Amino acid sequence: MAFTIILHLPGEPSIVGEIDEYPKNDDTILTINNPRLRDGKDIHYLEANVTKVIWPLTRVAFIEILENADEEALIGFVRE
């Protein structure tokens, strides 16, 4: 199951992509599938046909993990 994340790199726009599993404590790299800017545009320093990028975790400020649509459908707002 792929997880959608927002990757924050210092001094650069946020990058959205999918990862196959969460990074572990001893990982040094992060592999992202389908990297793109938050607005869906291509990242200017990547070639147009790139589908997977490996970033060293030393360059990552923090990572946001987005909810999947499936999880949102399972747990919804309940009004009493």
HELIX and SHEET records of a PDB file:
HELIX    1   1 LEU A   57  ARG A   59  5                                   3    
HELIX    2   2 ALA A   69  LEU A   74  1                                   6    
SHEET    1   A 5 LYS A  52  PRO A  56  0                                        
SHEET    2   A 5 ILE A  29  LEU A  37 -1                                        
SHEET    3   A 5 ILE A  15  ILE A  19 -1                                        
SHEET    4   A 5 PHE A   3  HIS A   8 -1                                        
SHEET    5   A 5 PHE A  62  ILE A  65 -1                                        
END                                                                             
